[in-house]
Amino acid sequence: MSEDSPLYYKNNRLKQLRAFHQVVRCGSISRAAEKLYLSQPSVSLQIQALERELNVTLFERRGPHLKLTPEGESLYLLAEPLVDGIDKLQENFSAQFGKLESGELNIGAGESTILYILPEPVRRFVAAYPKVHLKMHNVTGRDGLKMLKADEIDFAVGSMLDVPEDIEYRPVVTYDPMLITPLDHPLADKARAGEEVTLEDVSQFGLILPPSHLSTWRIVKYVFQQHNLTFTVTLEAGGWEVIKKYVELGMGISIVTDICLTRDEKLMRIPLTRYFPQRGYGLVMRRGRFLSPQARRFIEIMEQVYSDNLHGLAQLDSVATPPEKRTAPSRGRSRSRT
């Protein structure tokens, strides 16, 4: 076949775009070469050929660091769905007929989300598609966003306060804020006596909170500032399970979302909805990213799980509550009982 034939030209262009696409995703030519099982000079030559044919400069070269030029950013937006579409053609074709018999799905989530939000969606997905390799990455905050932007995960599940422009956040379920104390704590006694526990009362005792770079700390700080109050953190601990255990041991009190409370803990639960907003958990995706059939199906299952739970609770409320006192159910109660 002549090297000037249209088929050869198109095939070569696909290789160039795939190399360009991988360099952008990896942030370096060396890492892209590893992903593509090519040599670094080969990847560099393909990028140079693409720049020459399009008569543009795609990267600002500053030593080992590569930054897209405006032309490079525009090309990436065009190339990404094309490359992903070709690379996942077989999976997409099978998905058209309801078959997901291969492939991989990478989900990023923090420990609390993995323990309390995802078990039922994961159970249903694995049961329906046992041949799809599902990977759960235990990451939170900045680390999760970093993996998402590098396309190391398909999407993340968690809670977001500030949503960057290049990120899409789709809430799925919300939970109520709750103060937890040891059973013999003064605030527990006050609550059992039917007295209101105020934010000023809470400020008198040391708090156990997640690490300060996570959103829970920011919410607590903001609410106390709004009420001209201060608070003391006696202990930072990662993960709601650890926090609950240390509260049970009498080492402090904490403000959590009732996502993590099973009613089996030896804790006093005191609602704080008067002071703190509900906490939403949902899907975190890179805006414009091509979602694989596996990712789309998992998202459908997850949304269905919480839609089912909410509908079931609404039915229970309508049976147990007189018509004149019925209100819409809180989504914070639509917790999966898994």
VOGU-3710 file (C-alpha; in Angstrom, 3 decimals, decimal comma):
1> msedsplyyk> 0,000/0,000/0,000  1,321/3,434/-0,916  2,310/5,612/2,039  0,358/8,455/0,439  -2,955/6,559/0,476  -5,840/8,114/2,454  -6,079/5,041/4,739  -2,426/5,292/5,769  -2,767/9,023/6,357  -5,847/8,622/8,580
11> nnrlkqlraf> -4,257/5,789/10,546  -1,154/7,901/11,109  -3,267/10,855/12,250  -4,972/8,632/14,828  -1,589/7,612/16,229  -0,556/11,254/16,460  -3,760/12,246/18,231  -3,474/9,307/20,617  0,089/10,345/21,499  -0,994/13,977/21,962
21> hqvvrcgsis> -3,986/12,912/24,066  -1,839/10,749/26,347  0,826/13,440/26,811  -1,859/15,883/27,974  -3,349/13,320/30,360  0,006/12,276/31,817  1,610/15,704/31,869  4,870/14,466/30,409  6,211/12,689/27,337  8,025/10,049/29,396
31> raaeklylsq> 4,890/8,943/31,261  2,855/9,001/28,043  5,448/6,786/26,380  5,116/4,262/29,212  1,315/4,209/28,848  1,546/3,758/25,069  4,408/1,208/25,231  6,472/3,436/22,944  9,845/5,116/23,217  10,039/8,772/24,240
41> psvslqiqal> 11,565/9,804/20,885  8,678/8,098/19,067  6,082/10,045/21,059  8,006/13,296/20,566  8,176/12,731/16,809  4,428/12,134/16,612  3,710/15,364/18,497  6,093/17,269/16,227  4,487/15,771/13,111  1,047/16,806/14,345
51> erelnvtlfe> 2,246/20,364/15,015  3,858/20,517/11,588  0,750/19,273/9,756  -1,591/21,629/11,642  0,945/24,474/11,530  0,538/25,232/15,251  2,474/24,924/18,499  0,615/22,615/20,895  2,803/22,867/24,003  4,822/25,524/25,758
61> rrgphlkltp> 8,034/23,699/26,541  9,599/24,738/29,847  12,113/22,036/30,657  10,347/18,860/31,811  7,036/20,697/32,277  4,548/20,920/29,414  1,709/23,405/29,238  -0,906/23,503/26,508  -1,075/26,558/24,281  -4,553/27,921/23,445
71> egeslyllae> -4,361/25,965/20,161  -3,369/22,851/22,111  -6,327/23,243/24,464  -8,719/23,547/21,516  -7,261/20,467/19,840  -7,479/18,471/23,066  -11,189/19,241/23,407  -11,702/17,958/19,858  -9,380/14,974/20,136  -10,438/13,559/23,506
81> plvdgidklq> -13,877/12,185/22,512  -12,434/10,904/19,218  -9,582/8,976/20,840  -11,721/7,680/23,702  -14,441/6,695/21,252  -12,055/4,672/19,098  -10,263/3,066/22,049  -13,566/2,033/23,646  -15,405/1,152/20,450  -15,893/-2,506/21,369
91> enfsaqfgkl> -17,182/-1,693/24,862  -19,596/0,924/23,509  -20,804/-1,406/20,778  -21,504/-4,172/23,309  -23,227/-1,689/25,614  -25,675/-0,817/22,836  -27,048/-4,347/23,237  -27,045/-4,288/27,028  -23,788/-6,212/27,402  -20,920/-5,174/29,630
101> esgelnigag> -18,647/-8,197/29,592  -15,255/-6,542/29,922  -13,491/-3,323/30,761  -12,536/-1,487/33,909  -14,200/1,077/36,143  -12,209/3,320/38,512  -14,060/5,227/41,237  -12,497/7,644/43,719  -14,103/8,166/47,131  -13,232/8,833/50,750
111> estilyilpe> -13,499/6,218/53,463  -16,898/7,411/54,724  -18,370/7,388/51,229  -16,988/3,904/50,549  -18,392/2,614/53,838  -21,804/4,269/53,852  -22,791/5,547/50,386  -21,409/3,015/47,922  -22,021/-0,507/49,311  -25,452/-1,020/47,765
121> pvrrfvaayp> -24,638/0,508/44,332  -21,422/-1,542/44,243  -23,279/-4,721/45,233  -25,840/-4,249/42,454  -23,222/-3,344/39,842  -20,951/-6,300/40,631  -23,908/-8,675/40,604  -25,063/-7,379/37,210  -21,629/-7,062/35,573  -19,220/-9,540/37,212
131> kvhlkmhnvt> -16,719/-9,394/34,333  -16,095/-5,651/34,694  -13,019/-4,972/36,845  -14,104/-2,440/39,481  -11,412/-0,509/41,348  -12,184/1,637/44,401  -9,582/4,317/45,164  -9,670/5,617/48,752  -8,938/9,316/48,160  -10,442/12,582/49,366
141> grdglkmlka> -10,291/16,293/48,619  -7,347/17,521/46,582  -6,007/14,018/45,920  -9,320/12,908/44,451  -9,548/15,961/42,194  -5,965/15,430/41,077  -6,722/11,845/40,028  -9,929/12,975/38,325  -8,203/15,678/36,288  -5,459/13,226/35,303
151> deidfavgsm> -8,130/10,739/34,152  -6,824/8,138/36,596  -10,400/7,606/37,774  -13,641/7,713/35,804  -15,425/9,806/38,438  -15,458/10,425/42,169  -18,227/10,219/44,743  -18,224/12,591/47,673  -19,202/15,965/49,058  -18,175/19,311/47,537
161> ldvpedieyr> -18,468/22,871/48,806  -16,560/24,723/46,082  -16,904/23,323/42,569  -14,108/24,307/40,113  -15,115/25,429/36,633  -13,756/22,281/35,007  -15,641/19,974/37,393  -19,279/18,899/37,286  -20,942/18,023/40,601  -24,276/16,189/40,644
171> pvvtydpmli> -25,804/15,732/44,150  -27,437/12,368/44,788  -28,318/12,229/48,487  -28,212/14,490/51,548  -27,831/13,824/55,260  -28,543/15,735/58,456  -25,921/17,223/60,818  -25,676/15,548/64,197  -23,837/16,185/67,441  -22,530/12,980/69,010
181> tpldhpladk> -21,439/12,705/72,643  -20,679/9,933/75,133  -23,805/8,603/76,840  -22,770/10,100/80,199  -21,842/13,543/78,813  -23,466/16,710/80,300  -24,946/17,587/76,885  -26,447/14,098/76,650  -28,093/14,630/80,038  -29,442/17,985/78,873
191> arageevtle> -30,907/16,476/75,701  -32,509/13,594/77,618  -34,137/16,150/79,936  -35,841/17,676/76,908  -33,779/20,851/76,957  -32,379/22,378/73,782  -28,647/21,944/73,213  -27,381/25,208/71,725  -24,272/25,956/69,710  -23,006/27,944/72,695
201> dvsqfglilp> -23,333/24,795/74,796  -21,297/22,868/72,221  -18,558/25,525/72,234  -17,786/24,738/75,888  -16,398/21,290/75,030  -13,488/20,040/72,943  -14,314/18,715/69,482  -12,941/15,747/67,596  -12,894/16,610/63,889  -11,482/15,246/60,616
211> pshlstwriv> -8,193/16,793/59,351  -8,372/20,545/58,829  -7,929/20,407/55,032  -11,260/18,572/54,633  -14,605/20,324/54,179  -16,096/19,336/57,568  -13,651/21,597/59,400  -14,495/24,520/57,106  -18,226/24,079/57,692  -17,797/23,959/61,483
221> kyvfqqhnlt> -15,543/27,033/61,447  -17,987/29,000/59,281  -21,039/28,188/61,434  -19,311/29,094/64,696  -18,060/32,360/63,193  -21,587/33,215/62,016  -22,745/32,939/65,628  -19,750/34,846/67,029  -18,530/31,769/68,880  -15,226/29,957/69,057
231> ftvtleaggw> -14,505/26,253/69,315  -11,632/24,070/70,451  -10,373/21,005/68,628  -8,838/18,513/71,039  -8,134/15,854/68,439  -7,940/15,471/64,664  -8,789/12,007/63,390  -9,333/10,628/59,908  -12,567/8,745/59,231  -15,945/8,778/60,935
241> evikkyvelg> -15,424/5,303/62,424  -12,325/6,482/64,271  -14,081/9,647/65,423  -17,091/7,703/66,735  -14,827/5,342/68,682  -12,923/8,181/70,331  -16,162/9,949/71,250  -17,423/6,709/72,816  -14,212/6,593/74,859  -14,983/10,058/76,250
251> mgisivtdic> -12,147/11,899/74,535  -14,403/14,628/73,130  -17,596/15,305/71,195  -18,037/15,664/67,456  -20,249/17,092/64,743  -20,917/14,545/62,013  -23,468/13,843/59,319  -25,849/11,035/60,174  -24,584/9,123/57,162  -22,198/7,386/59,574
261> ltrdeklmri> -24,628/6,588/62,405  -26,138/3,102/62,533  -27,810/3,363/65,974  -25,584/0,540/67,202  -23,041/2,966/68,649  -22,906/3,799/72,354  -23,436/7,465/71,615  -25,977/10,206/72,231  -27,265/11,702/68,987  -28,396/15,346/69,121
271> pltryfpqrg> -29,732/16,993/65,918  -28,043/20,242/64,871  -30,202/21,138/61,872  -30,940/24,508/63,487  -27,316/25,521/62,990  -25,723/23,379/60,295  -26,871/22,756/56,704  -27,569/19,308/55,355  -24,550/17,647/53,791  -24,831/16,507/50,184
281> yglvmrrgrf> -22,980/13,610/48,579  -22,910/13,080/44,868  -21,039/12,448/41,648  -17,893/14,429/40,852  -16,891/14,361/37,178  -14,439/16,209/34,979  -16,483/18,476/32,752  -16,499/17,286/29,152  -14,980/13,898/29,948  -16,115/10,923/27,879
291> lspqarrfie> -17,851/8,486/30,265  -17,391/4,815/29,530  -20,433/2,498/29,368  -19,308/1,035/32,705  -19,262/4,482/34,328  -22,636/5,443/32,877  -24,218/2,219/34,088  -22,808/2,557/37,609  -24,116/6,115/37,815  -27,571/4,933/36,715
301> imeqvysdnl> -27,535/2,235/39,391  -26,396/4,620/42,119  -29,078/7,180/41,302  -31,689/4,415/41,190  -30,618/3,109/44,621  -31,201/6,442/46,299  -34,330/7,163/44,311  -35,757/3,840/45,526  -34,787/4,563/49,141  -36,349/8,020/49,057
311> hglaqldsva> -39,558/6,695/47,506  -39,801/3,947/50,123  -39,377/6,389/53,005  -42,005/8,682/51,527  -44,460/5,774/51,479  -43,658/4,923/55,101  -44,194/8,546/56,136  -47,547/8,706/54,352  -48,774/5,599/56,211  -47,484/6,598/59,646
321> tppekrtaps> -48,362/10,309/59,569  -51,883/11,801/59,630  -52,658/13,659/56,369  -52,830/17,062/58,034  -49,288/16,660/59,419  -47,541/15,173/56,396  -44,454/16,877/55,017  -41,980/15,990/52,320  -39,371/13,494/53,594  -35,805/14,634/54,140
331> rgrsrsrt> -33,371/13,158/51,692  -31,024/12,901/54,642  -33,038/9,880/55,728  -32,653/8,040/52,440  -29,643/6,183/53,715  -28,962/2,765/52,238  -29,473/0,108/54,920  -26,497/-2,003/53,955
//
